[in-house]
Amino acid sequence: MNIAILTDSSYDGKLTDYKDLYMVPLLINTEDGQEFQDDENFDKDKFYELLETQVLKTAQTPPGIMLPMWDKLLEKYDQIICAFISKGLSGQFNTYRMISETESKYKGKVFVTDTNGVSIVQQHIVGDIAKWISQNKTGFEIIELVKQDSEDFKTFIIPKTLDTLKRGGRITPAAASLAKILKIVPVLSYDGTIDKAFTTRTFKKAIVESVKELKKSVKGLKKVDLTHSRAEEETIDLVKSIIEKEGLEIGLDAELTNVISAHTGPSTFAIVAWKE
């Protein structure tokens, strides 16, 4: 059976990493009414310029982009596995799962999975889907395997500054000011949705405590995946050195996808541990 993998721009890997991998863009909207498709034509410098001055919002892929992509792929493939951004972060999953199950021409051909993923989590799951396809698994089998896969990770997200979170209303100006004065750094947990985990007094301490907590939570942990939004090389080197000093290898290493950076801002790091 000939199967395609379709992801969206919450995936921050390379399309050339896997055979038969395709992508549709999510949307990024600005305060002044501009709308950008988050694809290879959306310049990273442009994105970070907008992020410095405006509150950015993200939106799911429009049907006018998604459905023609399905139709085009089904001319060449028997089935499509859609590995989209977590349903806890976007309506993308619910919208297109419903269409795939109610439109007769897509039933049994288009499978929309809830990956719980974004960024390097998405990379890991897409890699597993590619492996299962090579093992001649069908779409019906793969959608069940993804359910298991999507529960096997633990992630911490550490923003170095709270400016973007404050501008977007995700933290109050008073709380942001107090955190700055007290040098409090929040650590966020991610398991398909984002929530507060704990706080520390410095960014370095936040990284150290996050890595230690991952080691406690995942027995026999030897390797973690790392992703970050745009940051100074000195900060990136610091984070990597802390991980290595804790005796861990770095597996996947990527730049955080725009649709997450739009909400957390620059110099945000995410560390992912997978349960074996």
N, C-alpha and C positions, 0 to 999 in steps of 0.2 A: 504493500500500500504506500502511496506517495503522499507524505504529510508535510505541510508547511507550518512554521512557527511564526505567529504574529505577536509582536509586543508593542509597547508604546514608549514615549520618550521619558517615562520613569526609569527605563532601562539605560544604564550608562556604559554598557560595553560596546564593542564594535560589531556591526552586522556581519562583517567578514569572518568573525570567530566561528560561526557555525553555518553549515550548509542549509539552505532553504529558510533562513531567518529574515524576517521583514519587520518594518516598524511603521506605525502611524503616529503623528504628532499630537500631543496634548496642546492646549492653548494657554497663552500667558496674556493677561489683560492688564492695562495700566490705568491709573487714575484719570488720565486725560483722554481716555476713550480709544487708545490704540489696542489692536489685537494682533498677536504674533503666533504663528504656528511654531511650536518648539521642535524644529527639525534642524538638519545640517546647514540650512541657510540662515538660521538665527545666530548671529555672531555673539560669541561669549563676552567680548568687551562691551558690546551694546547691551547685553543683558545686565551686566554689573553696573553700567552707567545708569540704567533705569532703576536698578535696585537701590542705588545711593540716594535717589531723589523722590521716589514714588512708592506707594503701597502697590505691590503686584498681587494679582489674584490669578488662580489657575482654574482651568475648566477642561472638561472631558472632550474627547475627539468628536466633532460633529458627525452625524449620520451621513452627511454629504461627502465626507472623506472616508469614513469607515466602510460603508456598504459597497461602494465601488471597488475598494480594495478586496473585500471578500469575494465579490463577483469575479474580479480579475484573477485572484489566486485559485479559485475553483475551476477556472478554465484549464489550469495546469496540474492541480493537486486534487486528490480524493477527499482529503480532510484538512482542516485548519485547527491548530491548537492556539488559542488566544491567551497569552500570559500578560495580563494588564496590571496596572497599579492596584494596590490593595483596595478592597471595597471600603476599608475603614478610613481611607483618605480621599476617595473620589466616588462619584456615581457611575464611573465607567463600567465597572463589572455588572452592576444591576441592570443598567440600560441595555447592554449588549448580550447579556445572558438571556434576558427576556426575548429579545429579537431572535436570537439563535434558536430558541425553543418554540417560538410561535409562528415564525415564517417557514412555510413548508419547504422552500428551496434551500434552507440552511439546516433543517433538522437532520441530525445524524451526520452532518458534514462539518459544521462549525461548533467547536467546543470552547466555551469561555470559562476559564478556570479562575478561582479566587486564590491568587498566589500569596496573599498577605504581604506582597513584596514591593520593593522600590529599590532603585540603585543597585548596590552589590548583592542584596538579597535577591533581587530580580535576576541578576546575572547568574547566581548559583542555581536558581530554579530553571532558568532557560537552558543552562548547561545540562541539567538532569533530564529535561524534556528531550533535548537532542540525543542524549544517551538512550533513552527509552525508545525513541523512534528508530534508532539504529538496531535495537533489539526486537524490532517488528511489533512493538506494542501498538494497539489501536487507540483512537481518540477516547473511546469509552474507558479503556484501562488507564490511560495517562491522566485523565481528569481525576480519577480516584487516587493515583499515586501522588499527584500534586497536593491533594488535601493533606496527606501524611507529611510530605516534605515541608509544607508551609507552616508547620507547627514545631519544627525542629531547630529553631534558632533563638538566640537572645541577643538583643542589641541595645547599646547605649548611644545617645546622641548628645554631644557636648558643644554648645555654642560659646565661642570665646567672648562675644559681646552680645548685648541684649537689644541693640539699636533697632534691628529689623523686627524682632518680636514686639517691641514697644510700638513702633510705627504701625504695625499691622493690628494692634489692639489685643495681641495675645498675652501681653503683660502690661499692667498699668504703668504710666509714667512715674508714679510715686514708688511703686515696687522696683522699677528699673533703677531709679535714682538711689534708693536705699541699698540695693544690691551692689551698685557701683561704689558707694561710700564704704560699705562693709566688705567689699571685694568678694561678694557671694557669687558663685557660679552654679547655675542649675544643671543637673544631669537629667536627661529625659530618657525614658524607656521606650522601646518600639517593638511591638509584636503584631503589627498590622494597623495599629493606631498608635498615636504618640501621647504619652502621659508623663507627668513629673515622677522621677524616681527618688532623687535625693539632692542635697546641695553640699557644696564644699566652699572653702574660703579662697581658693585660687584655681586658675585654669589647670596648672600643672597637677595640683592635688586631685582635680576632677578626673583627669586622665588616669592617674595612678589608681584611684579608688574604683574607677570603672573597670579597669583591667583586672584588678584583684577580685572584684565582684563576679566578673565573668569566669574567672578561674574557680571560684567557689561554686558557681552554679552549674558549670559544665565539667563533669568529672573527666580527668585525664586530658584536659585541653592542651593542645600543642600549637594550634595555629588559629589566627583570627584574620578576618577580612577588614580592610580599612578604606574609608572614603572620606572626602572632605571637599567643602566648597573652596573657593579661591582664598588662599592664605599665604603669608610670608613663608619663604623657604625655612627660615629659622624655626618657625612654629611647627611646620611639618616635620622637620628633623627631630624636634623635641618629642613630639608624639611618637614617632617611630622608635626613638631611642628608649623611651619608657616601656613600650611594648616588648622590645628586645631584652631589656634589663629584667623584665618579668619572666624571661625564659620562653617567650612565644615567637613563632615565626609569623610573618605577614604573608597571607595568601593573595587574594584579590586586592588590588590597590588602584583606586579610581578617583576621578573627580566627581563630586556629588552632583546628581542630576539637577537641572534648573528648577524643576517643579517642587523640589524640596528646599533648595537654596532660596527660592523666592519667599519662603515663609520663615526660614531660620537665619538667613543672612550669610555674609562671608565669614571665613574662619570658623566654620562649623565642622565638627568631626563626628563620624559615626564608626563604631567598632562592633563587629558582628562575630559571634561565636556560634558554631554549628554543633549540635549534639550528634554524636556518632551513633 
